Amino acid sequence: MTHVLTRTVLLTLFAAGALVYGGRNDSAEAANALKSGPSSKVILEVINRHFTVGKKIRSVYLRVSSDGTAECHTEKYWDEPDIVKTKVLAREDLERLRVLLEQPELLSVKHRYERMYPVIDSWMEWNIKLHHAGEAQIIEVAGFSPSAAKGRNQPYPDVLVKLGCSIWKLRSEVYGDQQAARAVHSEECNAALGVH
């Protein structure tokens, strides 16, 4: 009886702790979104979700505000400390992103794209939130990989490749993320971003 009671108390404490931690984390993310200034609005937000061993670990992969402030957090694989890096984008880079986000073709992409390659126990997904004239559009991409999609004869729409490669490019420039830097120099990204 004591064993069952102890187990119940521990499970209750664990659940309460998870709720408190989750609420604190969401509050911190909301506070960070407001740091850019009261008149600045988030125009692009990419939340990375790492699925591993029955866990879903969220991190802010990229957040860009209308004033050009770009913010990236640690890409979480487990319980790494959350390091936040920010940068004000050059006017040309912000304008290039705005033009991309206003492409009418973006409105016709699917809500979700599945992985195009096999995994054993761990994968990443992007939850991309775009703001069009006051309305939010959400695109979920599991394991963004233009080359794998093309290899399976299910290529992403060109505008999604350009968006994903732009996300990698900005992440690389703001956070110094080497994985994103390698990916943005792929053949598909060079073609999508007009790099020769």
Backbone bond lengths (Angstrom), bond angles and torsions (degrees), N, CA, C in turn:
res aa  C-N    CA-C-N  psi(-1)  N-CA   C-N-CA  omega(-1)  CA-C   N-CA-C  phi
1 M - - - 1.450 - - 1.535 110.90 -
2 T 1.341 116.93 -44.12 1.461 121.04 179.97 1.526 110.28 -63.20
3 H 1.347 116.06 -38.26 1.461 120.85 179.37 1.535 110.60 -62.30
4 V 1.324 117.23 -43.61 1.468 121.67 -179.87 1.520 109.84 -65.84
5 L 1.335 117.78 -42.75 1.453 121.81 179.86 1.534 110.63 -64.06
6 T 1.333 117.14 -44.02 1.460 121.49 178.68 1.524 110.17 -61.28
7 R 1.300 116.70 -43.33 1.468 121.49 -179.76 1.531 110.42 -63.21
8 T 1.335 116.94 -42.14 1.461 121.39 179.58 1.529 110.34 -63.97
9 V 1.327 116.93 -44.24 1.466 120.77 179.43 1.524 110.41 -62.80
10 L 1.335 117.67 -43.84 1.464 120.80 179.48 1.524 111.86 -63.36
11 L 1.315 117.64 -42.38 1.465 120.97 178.41 1.523 110.92 -63.67
12 T 1.339 116.63 -40.25 1.459 120.70 178.67 1.532 110.41 -63.94
13 L 1.336 117.37 -44.65 1.456 120.91 178.36 1.533 111.30 -63.26
14 F 1.317 116.64 -40.96 1.456 121.08 178.24 1.530 110.67 -60.73
15 A 1.343 116.51 -47.26 1.464 120.64 -179.50 1.529 110.73 -62.78
16 A 1.330 117.59 -43.02 1.462 121.01 179.02 1.525 110.73 -62.91
17 G 1.324 116.79 -42.94 1.464 120.71 178.09 1.516 112.03 -61.76
18 A 1.319 116.93 -40.34 1.468 120.89 178.99 1.517 110.87 -63.83
19 L 1.338 116.80 -40.66 1.459 120.30 178.19 1.521 111.78 -64.61
20 V 1.319 116.71 -44.75 1.461 120.86 179.58 1.523 110.01 -63.44
21 Y 1.339 117.55 -46.00 1.460 120.92 179.84 1.516 110.89 -62.38
22 G 1.339 117.25 -45.34 1.459 121.16 -179.87 1.513 111.31 -60.80
23 G 1.329 117.43 -42.48 1.457 121.20 178.33 1.511 111.63 -64.80
24 R 1.341 118.00 -40.18 1.457 121.70 179.21 1.513 110.09 -64.47
25 N 1.330 116.86 -41.48 1.451 121.44 -178.88 1.528 110.74 -64.89
26 D 1.345 116.81 -44.46 1.464 119.94 179.41 1.522 110.62 -65.13
27 S 1.341 117.58 -37.97 1.458 121.10 178.30 1.525 110.48 -64.71
28 A 1.325 116.57 -40.45 1.466 120.35 178.90 1.520 110.36 -63.70
29 E 1.338 117.49 -40.91 1.455 120.28 178.72 1.517 110.73 -65.42
30 A 1.341 117.20 -40.00 1.459 120.71 178.59 1.525 110.07 -64.50
31 A 1.330 117.32 -41.38 1.462 121.26 178.84 1.520 110.54 -63.33
32 N 1.333 117.33 -41.63 1.466 120.51 179.11 1.524 111.12 -63.43
33 A 1.327 116.95 -35.05 1.458 120.23 179.98 1.525 110.80 -65.00
34 L 1.332 117.58 -27.47 1.452 120.97 -178.14 1.523 112.85 -87.89
35 K 1.318 119.31 -10.64 1.459 122.24 -176.13 1.522 113.03 -62.10
36 S 1.319 118.00 -26.68 1.458 121.20 -175.47 1.522 112.05 -66.08
37 G 1.294 117.43 -21.79 1.455 120.94 -179.36 1.507 110.25 132.25
38 P 1.330 116.53 154.08 1.458 120.17 -174.70 1.524 113.81 -66.81
39 S 1.342 118.47 -29.91 1.462 119.33 -178.36 1.527 112.14 -90.95
40 S 1.315 117.46 -6.32 1.456 121.83 -179.18 1.527 109.85 -85.32
41 K 1.333 115.84 138.89 1.462 120.91 179.44 1.519 109.33 -120.32
42 V 1.312 115.94 148.86 1.461 120.84 175.96 1.525 107.87 -72.82
43 I 1.331 116.60 125.06 1.463 120.55 179.34 1.528 112.08 -104.56
44 L 1.328 116.26 -21.04 1.466 121.52 178.26 1.517 108.07 -149.45
45 E 1.317 115.72 130.40 1.459 120.19 176.33 1.521 107.88 -137.88
46 V 1.319 116.01 131.31 1.455 121.98 178.27 1.527 107.60 -123.30
47 I 1.316 115.51 114.20 1.456 121.62 176.13 1.526 106.88 -99.74
48 N 1.308 116.19 124.03 1.461 121.47 177.80 1.523 107.90 -90.35
49 R 1.315 116.25 131.92 1.465 120.17 175.74 1.519 107.47 -118.97
50 H 1.327 114.77 118.93 1.459 121.25 178.71 1.525 107.07 -99.03
51 F 1.317 116.22 117.28 1.454 121.81 178.41 1.521 107.94 -98.94
52 T 1.325 117.10 120.41 1.458 120.76 -179.91 1.520 110.81 -155.07
53 V 1.287 117.01 136.42 1.457 124.79 175.19 1.532 111.10 41.66
54 G 1.325 115.62 50.64 1.457 120.48 177.15 1.513 115.39 74.61
55 K 1.326 118.42 9.06 1.461 121.34 179.61 1.520 109.78 -114.62
56 K 1.332 114.79 152.54 1.461 121.79 173.99 1.526 105.89 -121.98
57 I 1.333 116.88 110.21 1.461 122.30 -174.69 1.533 108.33 -108.14
58 R 1.327 116.30 117.10 1.467 122.31 -176.99 1.524 110.99 -94.00
59 S 1.325 115.19 147.78 1.456 120.90 170.45 1.522 108.63 -154.36
60 V 1.335 115.71 152.03 1.465 120.79 177.73 1.526 106.85 -81.14
61 Y 1.321 115.59 108.12 1.462 121.09 -178.75 1.524 110.12 -77.17
62 L 1.346 115.20 -43.25 1.468 121.04 -179.99 1.523 108.56 -159.72
63 R 1.329 115.55 137.34 1.467 121.28 173.48 1.518 106.40 -139.01
64 V 1.332 116.98 126.01 1.460 121.38 -179.94 1.526 108.30 -122.21
65 S 1.333 114.93 130.64 1.463 121.60 179.23 1.519 110.55 -100.70
66 S 1.318 115.74 161.88 1.461 121.52 -177.11 1.528 112.62 -63.36
67 D 1.332 118.20 -20.34 1.464 120.23 177.33 1.530 112.52 -84.82
68 G 1.346 117.01 1.93 1.463 121.44 177.60 1.514 114.39 94.32
69 T 1.331 117.36 0.79 1.463 119.81 178.15 1.523 109.21 -75.29
70 A 1.321 116.02 124.71 1.465 121.71 176.79 1.521 107.56 -112.19
71 E 1.315 115.94 138.54 1.468 122.36 -175.84 1.516 108.92 -133.07
72 C 1.317 116.25 135.23 1.460 122.32 175.94 1.522 108.81 -132.44
73 H 1.312 116.09 145.38 1.460 122.38 176.62 1.529 108.53 -114.70
74 T 1.309 115.93 167.86 1.462 121.91 175.27 1.524 109.74 -53.45
75 E 1.321 116.34 133.35 1.469 120.00 173.17 1.517 106.40 -76.73
76 K 1.315 116.15 112.46 1.464 121.35 -171.29 1.531 111.29 -84.70
77 Y 1.337 113.31 129.81 1.455 120.61 173.05 1.520 110.35 -111.50
78 W 1.304 116.12 -22.28 1.464 121.24 179.25 1.508 108.18 -151.88
79 D 1.340 117.87 -104.52 1.465 120.15 -179.08 1.534 111.58 -128.55
80 E 1.326 116.15 40.47 1.456 121.45 179.06 1.535 109.80 -61.90
81 P 1.334 116.73 153.86 1.465 119.04 174.66 1.528 109.78 -64.42
82 D 1.319 116.13 146.89 1.453 121.48 -177.88 1.522 109.63 -87.20
83 I 1.330 115.85 102.84 1.458 121.38 177.82 1.525 107.24 -98.09
84 V 1.320 116.18 126.81 1.459 121.77 -177.95 1.523 108.56 -108.76
85 K 1.336 115.75 131.21 1.461 120.93 175.55 1.522 107.94 -125.05
86 T 1.322 115.95 138.68 1.462 120.92 179.29 1.524 109.75 -127.83
87 K 1.310 113.86 158.39 1.462 120.41 178.28 1.522 106.99 -156.60
88 V 1.303 116.76 143.65 1.461 120.32 172.93 1.520 106.72 -90.73
89 L 1.316 115.48 121.63 1.465 120.36 -178.21 1.523 110.85 -68.81
90 A 1.314 115.48 147.96 1.463 120.62 172.81 1.526 107.81 -62.19
91 R 1.318 115.97 148.21 1.472 121.43 -177.80 1.535 111.47 -52.31
92 E 1.348 116.46 -41.46 1.474 120.17 -178.66 1.533 111.03 -65.63
93 D 1.341 116.67 -40.28 1.472 120.29 179.90 1.517 111.10 -66.27
94 L 1.337 117.24 -41.02 1.467 120.78 177.79 1.524 110.15 -64.47
95 E 1.321 117.17 -42.42 1.467 120.30 -179.91 1.528 110.81 -65.35
96 R 1.333 117.10 -40.37 1.465 121.52 177.96 1.539 110.09 -61.07
97 L 1.340 116.75 -41.74 1.467 121.00 177.79 1.522 110.68 -65.31
98 R 1.320 117.89 -44.28 1.471 120.70 179.29 1.523 111.76 -60.06
99 V 1.327 116.15 -43.11 1.473 119.95 178.44 1.525 109.80 -60.74
100 L 1.321 117.50 -42.83 1.467 121.60 178.49 1.527 110.59 -62.15
101 L 1.333 117.41 -46.18 1.460 120.88 -177.31 1.526 112.58 -66.79
102 E 1.330 116.90 -20.75 1.469 121.27 179.36 1.528 112.87 -92.09
103 Q 1.330 117.69 1.67 1.467 120.42 179.27 1.529 109.93 -62.40
104 P 1.323 118.77 125.11 1.470 120.86 -179.77 1.533 112.36 -60.63
105 E 1.344 117.02 -27.01 1.465 120.51 -179.62 1.534 111.84 -63.34
106 L 1.330 117.46 -26.19 1.462 120.05 179.37 1.526 111.43 -62.13
107 L 1.321 116.46 -32.69 1.464 120.24 -179.00 1.523 112.26 -66.78
108 S 1.332 116.92 -20.10 1.466 119.39 -177.40 1.535 113.50 -100.13
109 V 1.338 118.85 1.67 1.466 118.36 176.68 1.525 108.78 -72.49
110 K 1.313 115.45 155.32 1.466 120.28 179.48 1.525 110.26 -65.77
111 H 1.311 115.62 160.59 1.462 121.65 177.78 1.537 110.56 -71.34
112 R 1.343 117.30 -32.73 1.472 120.21 -175.38 1.527 111.08 -141.43
113 Y 1.333 114.45 139.68 1.465 123.05 174.85 1.523 107.48 -123.88
114 E 1.313 116.25 125.82 1.471 121.96 -177.21 1.529 110.96 -82.65
115 R 1.329 116.04 167.46 1.466 121.67 176.78 1.531 109.93 -60.41
116 M 1.300 114.49 145.22 1.462 120.65 -179.96 1.522 111.47 -109.35
117 Y 1.319 116.73 11.86 1.450 121.17 -179.26 1.529 108.18 -146.91
118 P 1.332 117.35 154.16 1.471 119.59 -178.63 1.531 111.64 -74.70
119 V 1.336 115.28 150.25 1.467 121.20 174.77 1.522 107.99 -132.49
120 I 1.323 115.49 158.83 1.459 119.91 179.12 1.521 110.31 -97.18
121 D 1.322 117.98 -57.25 1.464 118.33 -176.30 1.518 114.00 -145.43
122 S 1.314 118.72 4.99 1.454 119.73 -174.25 1.524 110.25 -152.17
123 W 1.333 116.52 136.37 1.452 120.37 176.33 1.522 109.25 -156.88
124 M 1.333 115.15 166.18 1.462 122.62 -179.96 1.517 109.65 -114.95
125 E 1.309 115.15 147.21 1.460 121.24 173.19 1.514 108.73 -133.60
126 W 1.317 115.46 145.52 1.455 121.62 174.49 1.514 108.66 -103.82
127 N 1.305 116.29 135.70 1.451 123.04 168.95 1.530 104.08 -111.15
128 I 1.326 115.65 104.26 1.467 122.14 -173.95 1.521 108.46 -100.20
129 K 1.319 116.03 124.07 1.462 120.74 178.87 1.521 108.53 -116.47
130 L 1.341 115.16 121.01 1.462 122.67 179.97 1.520 108.10 -114.56
131 H 1.303 116.85 149.88 1.461 120.40 177.77 1.520 109.11 -115.22
132 H 1.340 115.79 117.90 1.465 122.80 178.30 1.524 107.76 -114.00
133 A 1.290 117.72 115.89 1.468 122.66 174.79 1.531 112.15 39.84
134 G 1.325 115.46 49.77 1.459 119.74 175.96 1.519 115.29 88.93
135 E 1.315 118.10 -11.83 1.460 120.36 179.09 1.521 110.12 -107.98
136 A 1.323 114.69 143.78 1.468 119.72 179.72 1.524 110.24 -95.15
137 Q 1.308 115.64 141.05 1.461 122.65 173.64 1.518 106.86 -120.50
138 I 1.324 116.42 133.37 1.463 120.33 179.19 1.521 109.11 -116.35
139 I 1.320 114.78 130.30 1.468 121.95 177.56 1.526 106.23 -124.31
140 E 1.319 116.59 126.70 1.464 121.02 177.17 1.520 108.66 -107.46
141 V 1.320 115.33 129.98 1.462 120.52 180.00 1.524 108.35 -129.41
142 A 1.303 116.44 116.95 1.469 121.98 178.15 1.518 108.32 -88.21
143 G 1.326 115.78 115.49 1.461 120.42 176.28 1.515 113.35 60.47
144 F 1.327 118.04 58.48 1.465 122.00 -178.83 1.522 110.80 -48.76
145 S 1.330 115.86 118.54 1.460 121.25 -179.81 1.526 109.34 -155.05
146 P 1.332 117.31 92.67 1.463 119.80 -179.48 1.531 113.01 -57.48
147 S 1.339 117.49 -37.84 1.465 119.63 -178.30 1.530 111.02 -68.08
148 A 1.347 117.93 -40.57 1.465 120.64 178.32 1.528 110.95 -66.46
149 A 1.324 117.09 -39.09 1.463 120.46 178.88 1.526 110.52 -64.15
150 K 1.325 115.47 -42.84 1.466 119.97 178.23 1.525 110.12 -65.41
151 G 1.335 116.97 -40.57 1.464 121.75 179.69 1.522 113.06 -63.23
152 R 1.316 117.84 -27.23 1.471 122.04 178.40 1.528 111.83 -94.18
153 N 1.316 116.04 11.69 1.465 122.17 -178.54 1.522 112.32 57.13
154 Q 1.340 116.05 33.27 1.461 122.52 175.40 1.528 108.52 -132.75
155 P 1.339 116.42 57.45 1.463 118.19 -174.39 1.525 111.99 -61.87
156 Y 1.331 114.49 147.23 1.455 119.61 174.07 1.527 108.64 -67.88
157 P 1.323 117.57 155.71 1.470 118.78 171.49 1.535 109.66 -59.78
158 D 1.324 116.75 146.92 1.470 121.26 -177.71 1.526 112.36 -52.75
159 V 1.337 116.93 -40.66 1.461 120.08 -177.51 1.535 111.39 -66.82
160 L 1.340 117.61 -31.00 1.471 120.33 177.05 1.527 110.57 -72.86
161 V 1.325 117.19 -37.40 1.468 120.16 175.70 1.525 109.39 -62.23
162 K 1.320 116.67 -44.57 1.463 120.26 179.88 1.529 110.49 -63.87
163 L 1.326 117.85 -40.58 1.462 120.95 178.43 1.530 110.73 -64.77
164 G 1.329 117.15 -49.00 1.467 120.66 -179.73 1.518 112.39 -61.25
165 C 1.313 116.65 -41.97 1.471 120.27 178.95 1.523 110.83 -68.12
166 S 1.329 117.15 -35.07 1.469 120.68 176.00 1.521 110.50 -65.81
167 I 1.322 116.79 -38.36 1.470 121.27 176.70 1.527 109.32 -61.56
168 W 1.342 117.33 -47.83 1.472 120.77 177.81 1.530 110.75 -58.41
169 K 1.335 116.14 -44.20 1.466 121.09 -177.66 1.529 110.45 -61.73
170 L 1.329 116.84 -48.24 1.461 120.26 -179.85 1.525 111.29 -64.40
171 R 1.328 116.59 -41.52 1.463 120.99 178.56 1.535 109.92 -59.43
172 S 1.314 115.85 -44.27 1.459 121.02 179.88 1.530 111.30 -62.11
173 E 1.330 116.90 -42.89 1.461 121.46 -177.48 1.528 112.43 -72.62
174 V 1.324 117.60 -37.03 1.461 120.86 -176.42 1.527 111.54 -82.63
175 Y 1.329 116.86 -45.60 1.464 120.09 -172.83 1.530 113.20 -98.33
176 G 1.347 116.13 -19.82 1.463 118.68 -175.08 1.513 111.11 78.25
177 D 1.319 116.73 27.55 1.464 123.89 -176.15 1.527 109.56 -73.17
178 Q 1.337 117.25 112.60 1.461 122.07 -176.60 1.521 112.73 -67.94
179 Q 1.335 117.14 -35.50 1.465 120.59 178.80 1.532 109.95 -63.65
180 A 1.323 117.39 -44.92 1.465 121.05 177.54 1.520 110.24 -65.31
181 A 1.329 117.43 -37.37 1.469 120.89 -179.97 1.523 110.77 -62.54
182 R 1.334 116.79 -42.57 1.474 119.55 178.11 1.526 110.61 -64.16
183 A 1.315 116.73 -44.11 1.465 121.10 -176.27 1.521 111.71 -65.24
184 V 1.334 117.15 -38.92 1.460 119.93 -176.85 1.529 111.68 -67.63
185 H 1.325 117.53 -18.36 1.462 120.55 178.51 1.529 113.05 -94.63
186 S 1.331 116.28 14.54 1.463 119.95 177.08 1.528 109.94 -70.96
187 E 1.309 115.95 163.15 1.468 121.68 179.17 1.523 111.37 -57.29
188 E 1.344 116.36 -42.97 1.467 121.20 -178.50 1.533 111.43 -64.99
189 C 1.337 116.27 -43.14 1.469 119.56 -179.71 1.521 111.45 -70.44
190 N 1.334 117.53 -39.37 1.460 119.19 176.55 1.515 110.46 -58.41
191 A 1.335 117.37 -42.82 1.465 120.22 179.14 1.531 110.82 -67.31
192 A 1.337 117.69 -43.90 1.464 121.14 -177.27 1.528 112.01 -65.67
193 L 1.328 116.86 -36.10 1.459 120.82 -176.76 1.529 113.17 -94.70
194 G 1.342 115.94 0.77 1.460 120.25 177.69 1.513 113.66 71.79
195 V 1.343 116.76 31.20 1.469 121.53 178.48 1.524 107.66 -96.27
196 H 1.313 116.01 132.75 1.477 119.33 -178.98 1.498 111.46 -116.48
